[in-house]
Amino acid sequence: MKVIANVPLQAPFNGPEAWGTDLAFQGNYAFVGNYEGFTVHDIGDPTHPKAVAQVECPGGQNDISVSGDLLFLSIDDPRSDDTCASTPADPFSDPEWEGIRIFDISDKTHPRYVSAVQTECGSHTHTIVPGKDSGTLYLYVSSPGPIPGSKGCPAPHENISIVEVPVEEPARARVVAKPEILKERVIDENADFPSAGCHDITAYPEKGLAAGACFGDGILMDVSDPVKPRLLQLVSDRENFSIWHSATFNEAGTKVVFGDELGGGLAATCGASGEPTKGADAVYDITPGHELVRRGYFKIPRIQTPEENCVAHNGSLIPVPGRDVMVQAWYMGGVSVVDFTDSNAPKEIAYFERGPLRPGLQLGGSWSAYYYNGYIYSSDITKGLDVLRVDDPVTDPAKSVRMTELNAQSQRSYGGA
């Protein structure tokens, strides 16, 4: 695997905390979130990508997704109001806003702010789930919490928020449900991150399933009725998993890979003393009865220095017919391609990494790495957008698969791409 192009972060998205975040794709465009807003890149020629629009709209993390003419951003950072001119606010202040921002991207060179929806405890991430008709989308909003004493994030926060978006009238988007899918869970107050709520959810609507990485636990849900998700199973791994983060289904919907963000992305967990089952991935088989059965673990095999933050982060499936292969970001651990066809023994088949930024442990490296139409795109937190090519007999068949849109947390089968 090698980098064939890079687009550096451009002012004002190159400040000390103007970190690059998540990615989404549509046609010949890549959309890259940043704590200061988002950038639209023309990737019609992947060897020469170029920024065609940059929208200043501060708010962490600005995780991003797209559908048709709409773009959505997640804000999990108290703001003075819902506009792009907002300023930082105290979570106990009034007014205080966190949630989803919506943009019109019918003109990719001039995205237009449309509206916003406030959600309980904000929106750390969100997941697009299609409605039962083409005129409606739903966003499953994940967020940590509660914050005792705050108005916007009250206890017990055992729910997610579901935002309904009328596609033709997105300004009418609103919260339509707050299902208490985590009502029976028990929070481990001694955990590294003893939070209620979920960190993120990956939906596979064609299978009627969604997998949630919910800080101390992983969950499997039935989402055949998108407004009434139903908990199928909750699993824990107190010995190995610290912060359940991210989930990726295989094409058949018979497996799901959960990641553990040990240290919250700020720690050097891939050093010589790091354990192979911590800060790692875990592969779970999904039985015909929708039971999660843990099989194997995967962690990058390379030893990282104490100055490199490294842990499992965001990835996506690589559409290899007949095999289960994914690409994944590991912060300064780089970008890794993993074959998990054998659930018990997942293995790395390709990787790229830059090494440490400069002396001292700091946030950096690949935030998200996704496969789209023959290339891997990585949002590097401080270096910008990387385009990588992997040439391997295992992954080469994926190059013939064409997608028209990709939101990694809203999976589609290859045939439905």
Secondary structure, DSSP 8 states (H G I E B T S, - for coil): -EEEEEE---TTTTSTT--EEEEEEETTEEEEEETTEEEEEE-SSTTS-EEEEEEE---SEEEEEEETTEEEEEEEEEESSSSTT--B--TTSSS-EEEEEEEE-SSTTS-EEEEEEE-TT--SEEEEEE-SSTTEEEEEEE-EE--TT-SSS-S-----EEEEEETT-GGG-EEEE---TTTT----TTSSS--EE-SEEEEEGGGTEEEEEEBTEEEEEE-SSTTS-EEEEEE--TTT-SSEEEEEE-TTSSEEEEEE-GGGGSSBTTSTT--TTSSSEEEEEE-TT--EEEEEEE---S---TTS-B---BEEEE--TTS-EEEEE-BTT-EEEEE-SSTTS-EEEEEE----SSSS--S-SEEEEEEETTEEEEEETTTEEEEEE---TTTGGGGG---SEE-TTB---GGG-
